[in-house]
Amino acid sequence: MELEIDLLKAKSKKSRIRVIFGILFFMLAISWITIKLIGYIIISPFDWFYFGIMGLNGFFHMVEGLGYPFDRLFGKAYILINSDFISIKASTLDKNQIINWSDIKSVEYKLNKFEIIKTDNTYRYIFLSYLDYISINAIKKTIHGIAKEKQITEINASR
């Protein structure tokens, strides 16, 4: 039994409105500099700053609107549960958390989190509040199945 969820892919959806906004921001940035050049006006550092901010804003809106998550440039965000370990990276800037099944003594599902007691009696938590209902149910089902297979104690295991 294995579960792999790409959290960035789940967030990215195509949006025509964002693409249109991106194009408008980009065109506004280009027109700002073009008006200055046509009028033979000196382009100040503020103008270049404004051009850069508006251009980047337009670019980011277009990329996100086309369905490509911008966060992907900074790393990955995922949940991977298999028979060897539970690996979670909630966002691109978070640290990867890995818990080996051989180190787990018991698992308990509480509201939007798993409380895991390790063999050295330390507690680890897997928070699920940032996920949608379908993903939470898939994670619960996978953890329940693997815990049952490995004969790990489940306290109040609600499915």
N, C-alpha and C positions, 0 to 999 in steps of 0.2 A: 504494500500500500504506500503510495507516494502522492504528495501534493506540492505543486509549485505554482505560486501566484506572483505575477509581475505587477507590483503596485503602481508603477508609472503607466503601464499600458491601460490599466483600469481607469485611470484618471483622464487619459487623453481621448477627446472626442472631437470630431471635425465640426467646424462651425463657420458657416459662410459670413456671418456678421463679424466675427473676429478677423477673418481674412479681409473683409471690406474695410474695417477700422485700420488694419495694418497698412493697407494700400493708401488710405487717406492720410495717415500719419507720415508715411514715407513720402508721399507727394507733397505734403505740407513742408517737410524738411527740405526737399529739393527746391520747391518754389521759393522758400525763404532766402536761400543762397542765390538762386537765379535772379530774383528781384534786385538783390544787392549788386550783382554783377552787371545786370542790364542798366541800372541807374548809376553806374560808376561810383558806387558808395563803398567806402572802405569797410571791409569785413572785419569786425571786431572779434576779440576772443569770445565774447558773449554769443555772437552769431554762430561761431563754430561749435560752442558748447550746446546751444539750442539745436543746431543741425544734428549733432551727435546724439543727443537725448531723443529727439523726435524720430530720427532714423532708426535707432536701436529699438525704440518702442514699437515702431511700425514693423520692423523685422521680427521681433518677438511675437507680436500679435499674429503676423502671417504664419509663422512656423507653428505656433500653438493651434491656430485655426485650421491648419492643414492636418492636424492630428498627431504631430510629432511633439512629444513632451520635451520642453526646454530643459527640465531637470536632468534629462538623460546625459547632457554634456558634463554634469558634475559627478555622475556615478549611477548606481542602480539602487532600486528599492524593491525588496522581494520578501516572500515567505517560502521557505523550502522545508518540507517535513518529509523525511523518509525513515527507513528502518534503522539508520545509524545515528541520526541527529535531528535536532530542530534548529533551523537557522533563520533568523529574522533580522532584516534591515528595514526599519520602518520608513526611513526617508534617505535621500541621497547623502545628507550630511551626518546622519547617525552612524554609530559604530555597529558593526555586525555582531549579533549576539548568537552564540552557538551553545547548545546544551546537548550533550551526548546522552543517548537513551541509557547507556550503561551507568551513568551517574545519577539517574533519577530513581528516587525511592517511591514517591507517590505524586499523583496529579489531581488537582481539584479545580473544577470550573466554577468561578464566581462571576458575578455580573461583569461582563465585558473584559474578563481577564482569566488567565490560567495561573494558578498558584502551584508552583512546582517545588517539592521538597527533595533536595538532593541527598545522596547517601551520607554526606558529611553534615547533615541536618541544617544546611543553609537553605534559604528561600530564594527562589527566582520567580519573577513575574513576567508573563507575556500579556501585554495590554492589547486589546482588540478594538478599542473604541474608535479607531481611525478607519475601520473597515466596514464594508456594507454587510447586510444581513446574510446574503448568500455565501460570501467568503467566510464569515464567522461559522456558519453551519458546516461548511466543507472542512474547516480547520478542526472543529469539534469532532466531526465524524472520523477524520484521519487520526487525530490524537487518541481518540477512544479505541479505534481499531488496532493501532500499533501498541498501545498500553495493554490491551487485552492479550495481544499476541505475545508480548514480552512479560506478561504476568506482573505488571506494575499496578499497585493499588490505586484505585480511583475512588475518591471521596465525593459523594453527592454527584456522581457523573450523570448530568442531565444531557440528553441528546436532543 
